[in-house]
Amino acid sequence: MAKETILVTGGAGFVGSNLVERLLSTRSARIRIFDNFSRRGVAYNLKWLASLADSSRLEIIKGDVRDAEAVRRATSDASEIYHLAAQVAVTTSVDDPVTDFDINAHGTFNVLEGARLAGRKPFLLFTSTNKVYGSLEAVPVIVNGTRYESQCADFRGVDESEQLDFHSPYGCSKGAADQYVRDYARIYGLESVVFRMSCIAGPRQFGNEDQGWVAHFLYSVLQGEPITVCGSGFQVRDILHVYDLIDAMTAVRAHRDYTRGQVFNLGGGLARTASVIEMLRACECRSGRPLHLIYSDVRPGDQPLYVSDTSKLEAMTGWKPSRSLDDILTSIEDFWRENQAAISNGSSPAPSRCAPAFEEVA
């Protein structure tokens, strides 16, 4: 029996399944997935994980982060915790702020308390969001062709000193959790780290209109389906391959003597930016199929321009992203072509409301 246990909440989801696969292939520890299996595609991801050579070290627990006792049992012997379980859609948080708070804020509190009461002071990584910075009204933008750009010539992206400005129930719930994770390092000595993430994309992402926008765009174009664009489509984000995200997770753990208690902005940076329209055109070019676009009003509080300044993470760990936007689209397309039936059959009905053009994880 492996001496170490690594807990991954939300381990059957997009980021979680990719992380679990990496842990199984590079670590000798027992890997424990704690997931309520409510997300589309999780059954498919679990089947894939079970097929891996080292899956005998995989423990799967069906549980919900809102269940404090279940969380306490799952965290009791964990030497590392990757807390990925979350409600991730802004629109869902607006429709049902109570559930959003219970999952994101109270659920994270349960994980922290479980880690504290276990007395092991595990390494704990929490995936937060760029939405904690609100609409970024202090970042003035201009239109340049098919995208928004900063009016500041020396703009390097948003760094961790940016003022917090929770805008939407989702931003509030993730922001509250973000601050609790940070403070548990100071008050209780947990080796906790916060990633404020921009857009993450890659294989095993069952994207839809509520989250996973890059995958959703590419799948929709490949399948000839219409796409709703909120606002002008000039909104810009930086995009990071999920494998580069996992490299960053590995880096902060390896340097936890320095990174514990820290917050890091994480995304693809200036070199990996795209506007909604630019990404749609890239998908159109790649697929050879025409776009079918429906325009709707911009979402309240949407950030016209968000680019992560990752210099703090790079300086403290040596991490840098290595995969390009083309690599990201290729990996998503390859996954789609190999798994079309699972993606199509598992599709949820398209929401009637305006799609949140930018959500980070799915």
DODO-790485 format. One record per residue (C-alpha): x, y, z. Coordinates in Angstrom, 3 decimals, always signed. Each point is the difference from the previous one (the first is absolute). Layout:
BEGIN
+----------+----------+----------+
!        u !        v !        w !
+----------+----------+----------+
!        X !        Y !        Z !
...
+----------+----------+----------+
//
This chain:
BEGIN
+----------+----------+----------+
!        u !        v !        w !
+----------+----------+----------+
!   +0.000 !   +0.000 !   +0.000 !
!   +1.344 !   +3.401 !   -0.976 !
!   +1.041 !   +2.083 !   +3.014 !
!   -1.312 !   +3.283 !   -1.400 !
!   -3.538 !   +0.892 !   -0.982 !
!   -0.704 !   +2.833 !   -2.427 !
!   -3.565 !   +1.315 !   +0.014 !
!   -1.473 !   +1.627 !   -3.092 !
!   -3.460 !   +1.488 !   +0.513 !
!   -1.821 !   +0.218 !   -3.301 !
!   +2.495 !   -2.558 !   -1.260 !
!   -2.344 !   -1.392 !   -2.643 !
!   -0.396 !   +3.341 !   -1.787 !
!   +2.008 !   +1.642 !   -2.755 !
!   +2.990 !   +1.296 !   +1.974 !
!   -0.344 !   -2.699 !   +2.650 !
!   +0.193 !   -2.976 !   -2.361 !
!   +3.046 !   +1.428 !   -1.755 !
!   +1.651 !   +0.635 !   +3.368 !
!   -0.810 !   -3.500 !   +1.267 !
!   +1.480 !   -1.541 !   -3.160 !
!   +3.216 !   +1.980 !   +0.559 !
!   +0.166 !   -1.004 !   +3.663 !
!   -0.497 !   -3.673 !   -0.828 !
!   +2.787 !   +0.125 !   -2.577 !
!   +2.537 !   +1.970 !   +2.060 !
!   -0.669 !   -0.714 !   +3.687 !
!   -0.123 !   -3.187 !   +2.098 !
!   -2.715 !   +1.259 !   +2.355 !
!   -3.594 !   -1.165 !   +0.226 !
!   -2.234 !   +2.433 !   -1.892 !
!   -3.434 !   +0.662 !   +1.482 !
!   -2.737 !   +1.588 !   -2.113 !
!   -2.805 !   +1.701 !   +1.935 !
!   -2.776 !   +1.018 !   -2.387 !
!   -3.791 !   +0.149 !   -0.068 !
!   +0.037 !   -1.055 !   -3.693 !
!   -2.573 !   +2.645 !   -0.956 !
!   +1.958 !   +1.434 !   -2.918 !
!   -0.414 !   -1.128 !   -3.573 !
!   +2.784 !   -2.297 !   -1.185 !
!   +1.182 !   -1.171 !   +3.421 !
!   -1.063 !   -3.611 !   -0.554 !
!   +2.006 !   -0.021 !   -3.217 !
!   +3.015 !   +1.488 !   +1.768 !
!   -0.198 !   -2.581 !   +2.802 !
!   -0.125 !   -2.833 !   -2.513 !
!   +3.109 !   +1.413 !   -1.649 !
!   +1.841 !   +0.340 !   +3.316 !
!   -0.942 !   -3.562 !   +0.981 !
!   +1.567 !   -1.250 !   -3.238 !
!   +3.433 !   +1.405 !   +0.852 !
!   +2.799 !   -2.347 !   +0.987 !
!   +0.391 !   +1.363 !   +3.539 !
!   -3.706 !   +0.349 !   +0.784 !
!   +0.321 !   -2.566 !   +2.819 !
!   +1.140 !   +2.941 !   +2.128 !
!   -3.168 !   +1.928 !   -0.839 !
!   -2.678 !   +0.374 !   +2.669 !
!   -3.344 !   +1.505 !   -1.019 !
!   -2.406 !   +1.496 !   +2.542 !
!   -3.408 !   +1.349 !   -0.953 !
!   -0.490 !   +2.975 !   +2.273 !
!   -0.893 !   +3.670 !   +0.081 !
!   +2.156 !   +2.809 !   +1.408 !
!   -3.133 !   +1.355 !   +1.701 !
!   +0.025 !   -3.094 !   +2.248 !
!   +2.447 !   +0.983 !   +2.732 !
!   +0.229 !   -3.473 !   +1.526 !
!   +0.664 !   -1.676 !   -3.345 !
!   +2.672 !   +2.600 !   -0.746 !
!   +1.564 !   -0.541 !   +3.412 !
!   +0.305 !   -3.729 !   -0.648 !
!   +1.497 !   +0.577 !   -3.447 !
!   +2.600 !   +2.487 !   +1.292 !
!   +0.932 !   -1.881 !   +3.188 !
!   +3.124 !   -1.696 !   -1.374 !
!   +0.763 !   +2.185 !   -3.021 !
!   +3.545 !   +1.262 !   -0.381 !
!   -0.995 !   +2.194 !   -2.961 !
!   -3.347 !   +1.486 !   -1.005 !
!   -0.920 !   +1.477 !   -3.367 !
!   -3.350 !   +1.706 !   +0.495 !
!   -1.566 !   +0.293 !   -3.450 !
!   -3.662 !   -0.775 !   +0.765 !
!   -2.094 !   +3.076 !   -0.751 !
!   -3.018 !   +1.599 !   -1.571 !
!   +1.675 !   +1.746 !   -2.919 !
!   -2.615 !   +1.940 !   -1.980 !
!   -0.795 !   +3.676 !   +0.573 !
!   -3.491 !   -0.422 !   -1.459 !
!   -0.774 !   -2.892 !   +2.340 !
!   +1.153 !   +2.068 !   +2.965 !
!   -2.381 !   +2.791 !   -0.990 !
!   -2.894 !   -2.445 !   -0.348 !
!   +0.777 !   -1.846 !   +3.243 !
!   +2.367 !   +1.961 !   +2.263 !
!   -0.771 !   -2.179 !   +3.041 !
!   +1.294 !   -3.187 !   -1.612 !
!   +2.947 !   +1.898 !   -1.458 !
!   +0.955 !   +1.233 !   +3.476 !
!   -0.507 !   -3.398 !   +1.616 !
!   +2.298 !   -1.732 !   -2.495 !
!   +2.706 !   +2.597 !   -0.546 !
!   +0.276 !   +1.798 !   +3.337 !
!   -1.369 !   -2.448 !   +2.570 !
!   +1.328 !   -3.019 !   -1.886 !
!   +3.504 !   +1.454 !   -0.011 !
!   -0.322 !   +0.819 !   +3.691 !
!   -0.876 !   -3.663 !   +0.632 !
!   +3.125 !   -1.106 !   -1.849 !
!   +2.173 !   +2.422 !   +1.980 !
!   -1.520 !   -1.093 !   +3.289 !
!   +0.497 !   -3.642 !   -0.903 !
!   +3.652 !   +0.693 !   -0.739 !
!   +0.431 !   +1.994 !   +3.220 !
!   -1.684 !   -2.532 !   +2.266 !
!   +2.000 !   -2.882 !   -1.471 !
!   +3.126 !   +1.613 !   +1.471 !
!   +2.250 !   -0.962 !   -2.923 !
!   +0.376 !   +3.502 !   -1.500 !
!   -0.215 !   -1.278 !   -3.582 !
!   +0.972 !   +1.877 !   -3.113 !
!   -3.301 !   +1.429 !   -1.300 !
!   -0.565 !   +1.637 !   -3.371 !
!   -3.233 !   +1.851 !   -0.746 !
!   -1.087 !   +1.034 !   -3.494 !
!   -1.516 !   +3.457 !   +0.188 !
!   -0.896 !   +2.298 !   -2.894 !
!   +0.775 !   +3.274 !   -1.725 !
!   -3.581 !   +0.985 !   +0.821 !
!   +1.186 !   +1.133 !   +3.451 !
!   +1.276 !   +3.135 !   -1.779 !
!   -3.479 !   +1.000 !   -1.183 !
!   -0.532 !   +1.865 !   -3.256 !
!   +3.465 !   +1.633 !   +0.090 !
!   -1.324 !   +3.473 !   -0.640 !
!   +3.424 !   +1.390 !   +0.924 !
!   +1.495 !   -1.688 !   -3.095 !
!   -0.998 !   +2.355 !   -2.862 !
!   -0.336 !   -1.615 !   -3.421 !
!   -0.252 !   +0.979 !   -3.649 !
!   -1.196 !   -1.979 !   -3.015 !
!   +2.764 !   -1.179 !   -2.308 !
!   -1.365 !   -1.968 !   -2.916 !
!   -1.805 !   -3.025 !   +1.458 !
!   +1.053 !   +0.394 !   +3.616 !
!   +0.200 !   +2.273 !   +3.007 !
!   +3.471 !   +1.157 !   +0.963 !
!   +1.317 !   +1.916 !   +2.982 !
!   +0.550 !   +3.717 !   -0.447 !
!   +3.210 !   -0.405 !   +2.001 !
!   +2.945 !   -0.700 !   -2.286 !
!   +1.876 !   -1.860 !   +2.753 !
!   -2.934 !   -2.265 !   +0.978 !
!   +1.346 !   -3.393 !   +1.138 !
!   -3.229 !   -1.434 !   +1.319 !
!   -1.750 !   -0.026 !   +3.357 !
!   +2.221 !   -0.829 !   +2.953 !
!   -0.858 !   -1.040 !   +3.550 !
!   +0.015 !   +3.585 !   +1.285 !
!   -3.177 !   +0.783 !   -1.959 !
!   -2.811 !   +1.087 !   +2.314 !
!   -2.544 !   -2.712 !   +0.802 !
!   -3.461 !   +0.946 !   -1.239 !
!   -2.398 !   -2.933 !   +0.194 !
!   -2.636 !   +0.504 !   -2.713 !
!   -2.686 !   -2.734 !   -0.203 !
!   -0.933 !   -2.660 !   +2.549 !
!   +2.615 !   -2.239 !   -1.585 !
!   +2.707 !   +2.597 !   +0.499 !
!   -1.113 !   +0.463 !   +3.614 !
!   -0.062 !   -3.717 !   +0.839 !
!   +3.343 !   -0.755 !   -1.605 !
!   +1.503 !   +3.163 !   +1.435 !
!   -1.095 !   -0.887 !   +3.528 !
!   +1.454 !   -3.489 !   -0.401 !
!   +3.186 !   +1.461 !   -1.466 !
!   +0.511 !   +2.144 !   +3.104 !
!   -0.735 !   -2.852 !   +2.406 !
!   +2.595 !   -2.192 !   -1.718 !
!   +2.563 !   +2.758 !   +0.243 !
!   -0.746 !   +0.702 !   +3.650 !
!   +0.142 !   -3.665 !   +1.072 !
!   +3.660 !   +0.080 !   -0.994 !
!   +0.609 !   +2.994 !   +2.261 !
!   -2.134 !   -1.028 !   +2.970 !
!   +0.263 !   -3.789 !   +0.009 !
!   +3.224 !   -0.634 !   -1.889 !
!   -1.550 !   -1.896 !   -2.916 !
!   +2.188 !   -0.169 !   -3.092 !
!   -2.761 !   +1.526 !   -2.092 !
!   +0.292 !   +1.701 !   -3.388 !
!   -2.583 !   +1.865 !   -2.105 !
!   -0.060 !   +0.043 !   -3.811 !
!   -2.114 !   +2.838 !   -1.417 !
!   -0.504 !   -1.529 !   -3.388 !
!   -0.902 !   +1.406 !   -3.365 !
!   -1.249 !   -2.317 !   -2.776 !
!   +1.171 !   -3.602 !   +0.125 !
!   -0.578 !   -2.243 !   -3.010 !
!   +1.017 !   -3.379 !   -1.344 !
!   -1.021 !   -3.642 !   -0.317 !
!   -2.761 !   -1.509 !   +2.145 !
!   -1.836 !   +3.332 !   +0.079 !
!   -3.704 !   -0.560 !   -0.672 !
!   -0.593 !   +3.660 !   -0.758 !
!   -3.425 !   +1.591 !   -0.256 !
!   -1.529 !   +3.472 !   +0.028 !
!   +0.442 !   +0.354 !   +3.759 !
!   +3.670 !   -0.910 !   +0.271 !
!   +2.947 !   -1.244 !   -2.039 !
!   -0.477 !   +2.602 !   -2.741 !
!   +2.958 !   -0.964 !   -2.218 !
!   -1.075 !   -3.649 !   -0.164 !
!   -3.642 !   +1.036 !   -0.388 !
!   +0.866 !   +2.220 !   -2.967 !
!   +2.061 !   -2.669 !   -1.754 !
!   -2.497 !   -2.811 !   +0.614 !
!   -2.868 !   +2.195 !   -1.205 !
!   +1.785 !   +1.006 !   -3.205 !
!   +1.068 !   -3.587 !   -0.727 !
!   -3.610 !   -1.114 !   +0.482 !
!   -1.554 !   +2.886 !   -1.933 !
!   -1.869 !   +1.332 !   +3.021 !
!   -0.839 !   +3.688 !   +0.667 !
!   +1.991 !   +1.968 !   +2.556 !
!   -1.201 !   +2.904 !   +2.126 !
!   +2.428 !   +2.926 !   +0.324 !
!   -0.628 !   +2.418 !   +2.864 !
!   +0.887 !   +3.565 !   -0.874 !
!   +2.346 !   +0.986 !   -2.802 !
!   +2.171 !   -3.107 !   +0.109 !
!   +3.071 !   +2.203 !   +0.419 !
!   +0.493 !   -1.169 !   +3.608 !
!   +3.492 !   -1.420 !   +0.518 !
!   +1.323 !   -2.705 !   +2.295 !
!   +3.276 !   -1.839 !   +0.377 !
!   -0.315 !   -3.755 !   -0.394 !
!   +2.092 !   -2.701 !   +1.664 !
!   +0.274 !   -3.664 !   -0.917 !
!   -1.142 !   -2.250 !   +2.836 !
!   +3.348 !   -1.811 !   -0.121 !
!   +1.790 !   +3.305 !   +0.656 !
!   -2.370 !   +0.553 !   +2.932 !
!   +0.982 !   -3.384 !   +1.438 !
!   +3.666 !   +0.876 !   -0.530 !
!   -0.665 !   +3.126 !   +2.085 !
!   -1.660 !   -2.073 !   +2.733 !
!   +3.042 !   -2.254 !   +0.091 !
!   +2.301 !   +3.016 !   +0.156 !
!   -1.706 !   +1.694 !   +2.966 !
!   -0.031 !   -3.268 !   +1.933 !
!   +3.710 !   -0.557 !   -0.691 !
!   +0.712 !   +3.529 !   +1.284 !
!   -2.552 !   -0.019 !   +2.832 !
!   +2.493 !   +1.358 !   +2.518 !
!   -0.276 !   +3.255 !   -1.967 !
!   -3.440 !   -0.243 !   -1.597 !
!   -2.141 !   -0.922 !   +3.019 !
!   -2.360 !   +2.775 !   +0.959 !
!   +0.427 !   +1.631 !   -3.402 !
!   -2.486 !   +0.983 !   -2.704 !
!   +0.950 !   -0.317 !   -3.651 !
!   -1.716 !   +1.263 !   -3.133 !
!   +0.125 !   -2.746 !   -2.600 !
!   -0.747 !   -0.029 !   -3.711 !
!   +1.676 !   -0.034 !   -3.375 !
!   +1.273 !   +3.571 !   +0.218 !
!   +0.354 !   +2.506 !   -2.824 !
!   +1.369 !   -2.585 !   -2.435 !
!   -3.182 !   -2.120 !   +0.203 !
!   -2.864 !   +2.452 !   -0.321 !
!   -3.042 !   -0.100 !   -2.234 !
!   -3.252 !   +1.896 !   -0.297 !
!   -3.294 !   -1.830 !   -0.374 !
!   -0.124 !   +0.836 !   -3.709 !
!   +3.622 !   -0.979 !   -0.569 !
!   -0.539 !   -3.352 !   +1.685 !
!   -3.164 !   -0.615 !   -2.014 !
!   +1.836 !   +0.769 !   -3.228 !
!   +2.820 !   -2.339 !   +0.996 !
!   -2.583 !   -2.748 !   +0.579 !
!   -1.624 !   +0.786 !   -3.360 !
!   +3.336 !   -0.184 !   -1.801 !
!   +0.954 !   -3.245 !   +1.729 !
!   -3.320 !   -1.712 !   -0.689 !
!   -0.710 !   +1.341 !   -3.465 !
!   -3.609 !   +0.559 !   +1.073 !
!   -1.789 !   +3.381 !   +0.072 !
!   -0.929 !   +1.748 !   +3.214 !
!   -3.615 !   +0.341 !   +1.132 !
!   +0.011 !   +2.869 !   +2.492 !
!   -2.755 !   +1.536 !   +2.118 !
!   +0.791 !   +3.290 !   +1.737 !
!   -1.395 !   +0.945 !   +3.402 !
!   +0.577 !   +2.643 !   +2.661 !
!   +3.276 !   +0.023 !   +1.887 !
!   -0.114 !   -1.498 !   +3.467 !
!   +0.027 !   +2.433 !   +2.949 !
!   +3.464 !   +0.240 !   +1.523 !
!   +1.740 !   -1.699 !   -2.911 !
!   +3.669 !   +0.878 !   -0.345 !
!   +0.751 !   +1.471 !   -3.442 !
!   +3.656 !   -0.936 !   +0.379 !
!   +1.596 !   -2.458 !   +2.371 !
!   +3.577 !   -1.227 !   -0.343 !
!   +1.909 !   -1.640 !   +2.854 !
!   +3.358 !   +1.381 !   +1.046 !
!   +1.697 !   -3.238 !   +1.074 !
!   +3.368 !   +1.532 !   +0.846 !
!   -0.372 !   -0.687 !   +3.733 !
!   -0.549 !   -3.711 !   -0.568 !
!   +2.817 !   -0.143 !   -2.522 !
!   +2.429 !   +1.766 !   +2.350 !
!   -0.825 !   -2.210 !   +3.004 !
!   -0.102 !   -3.372 !   -1.762 !
!   +1.617 !   +0.280 !   -3.429 !
!   -3.269 !   -1.083 !   -1.642 !
!   -0.881 !   +1.222 !   -3.484 !
!   -2.731 !   -1.134 !   -2.386 !
!   +1.294 !   -1.990 !   -2.968 !
!   -3.088 !   -0.813 !   -2.094 !
!   -1.388 !   +2.400 !   -2.610 !
!   -3.566 !   +0.940 !   -0.875 !
!   +0.291 !   -2.285 !   -3.030 !
!   +1.118 !   -2.832 !   +2.286 !
!   -3.082 !   +0.620 !   +2.150 !
!   -2.409 !   -0.139 !   -2.928 !
!   +1.724 !   -3.082 !   -1.428 !
!   -0.277 !   -1.859 !   +3.298 !
!   -3.711 !   +0.872 !   +0.304 !
!   -0.709 !   -0.999 !   -3.593 !
!   +1.878 !   -3.292 !   +0.409 !
!   -2.034 !   -0.767 !   +3.113 !
!   -3.237 !   +0.838 !   -1.824 !
!   +0.827 !   -2.185 !   -2.999 !
!   +0.846 !   -2.950 !   +2.254 !
!   -3.031 !   +0.477 !   +2.254 !
!   -2.745 !   +1.491 !   -2.174 !
!   -2.683 !   -2.382 !   +1.220 !
!   +0.660 !   +0.761 !   +3.674 !
!   +0.058 !   +3.741 !   -0.592 !
!   -3.128 !   +0.043 !   -2.179 !
!   -2.038 !   -2.479 !   +2.029 !
!   +0.803 !   +1.756 !   +3.241 !
!   -0.951 !   +3.426 !   -1.242 !
!   -2.307 !   +1.958 !   +2.239 !
!   -2.799 !   +2.136 !   -1.492 !
!   +1.361 !   +3.396 !   -0.961 !
!   -0.922 !   +2.670 !   +2.575 !
!   -2.430 !   +2.617 !   -1.265 !
!   +1.800 !   +2.810 !   +1.798 !
!   +3.081 !   +1.776 !   -1.264 !
!   +3.096 !   -2.115 !   +0.213 !
!   +2.815 !   +1.190 !   +2.295 !
!   +2.673 !   +0.353 !   -2.642 !
!   +2.839 !   -0.603 !   +2.436 !
!   +0.103 !   -2.612 !   +2.708 !
!   +3.113 !   -1.694 !   +1.174 !
!   -0.551 !   -3.621 !   +0.920 !
!   -2.444 !   -2.689 !   -0.871 !
+----------+----------+----------+
//
